[in-house]
Amino acid sequence: MSSIQSQFLDLAVRHSRYPAIDPRSALKDSARDKVIFITGASRGIGQATAVAFAEAGARAVYLTARSEDALEATRALVGRANPETQCAYSVCDVTSAAAIEAAVADCAARFGGIDAADANAGYLSPWTKIGESDPESWWRTWEVNVRGAYHLIRFTLPHLAQSAKRRTAEGRSGGHLILLSSVGAQLLMPGASDYQTSKHAINRLCEFVQVDHDDDDGIKCFALHPGGISTELGRNMPQALHAHLVDDPELPAGFAVWLCSGKADWAKGRYLSANWDVGELTALTDRILQNDLLVNRLRAQV
């Protein structure tokens, strides 16, 4: 158990939006003139994130999900949060490379580029032992959580690299990429083999994005645990774990805006939790970098 405990930071735990990550105050205008692309934006965390970027002054927010009615609802909320923020969407499945490629191209054509991308679409089937699992459902988790994230990465990267260069020339920060992870990536819980391994892979994928596209392209990629949110997906966990679903969706939404503001560029390529207080987290910058913390590694003690 000690090896598991050592993977977490001892920081103040946040459960709802607070001043340092509030897009209406501390982060106001941090997304000014920026274009944000979000998958899984029709409800829950994705919807809250779209609204938060509008509150932070985004020029445009582009949404994708499988339900047009739900996307329309999110677009209405974005317009209510900031009438100046343009909003468009595409009905598509993240597991389709062609659909995501087309959505990214549509976003870039409409708004002139993409400054930040958020891979928020996810899937969680009811937990069951591997030997009793449904093969199609087990692999569907990987198709959505990993392949879907890869598709977003693959097709937004050229635009994000252009954003990084352009914003650097302006004295700002751009080229941000958020991959939705989970604290489950660090855990080993019976019945959760599909979901927890997929999120473990997301953390590693985040590191590979950084290795491949840091110096030349200026990409800043983060694997983000959103907290315990009582979404439809989260409630697929066993009933006994529902007591941990106590966080507001505005918490990871504000944290995502903070990540894309440039204030967390030092933490690129790492796993972060929206529950961590950003002030205390930032105070640990030197320790985290010097000890290469918050990355997935096999550690051996001899």
Secondary structure as UniProt FT lines:
FT   HELIX           2..5
FT   TURN            6..7
FT   HELIX           19..21
FT   TURN            23..31
FT   STRAND          35..39
FT   HELIX           44..55
FT   TURN            56..57
FT   STRAND          60..65
FT   HELIX           68..81
FT   TURN            83..84
FT   STRAND          86..91
FT   TURN            94..95
FT   HELIX           97..111
FT   STRAND          116..119
FT   HELIX           130..132
FT   HELIX           135..142
FT   HELIX           143..147
FT   HELIX           148..169
FT   TURN            170..171
FT   STRAND          176..180
FT   HELIX           183..186
FT   TURN            190..191
FT   HELIX           193..213
FT   TURN            215..217
FT   STRAND          220..225
FT   TURN            232..233
FT   HELIX           234..236
FT   HELIX           239..244
FT   HELIX           250..259
FT   TURN            260..264
FT   HELIX           265..267
FT   TURN            268..269
FT   STRAND          270..273
FT   TURN            274..275
FT   HELIX           278..283
FT   HELIX           285..290
FT   TURN            291..292
//
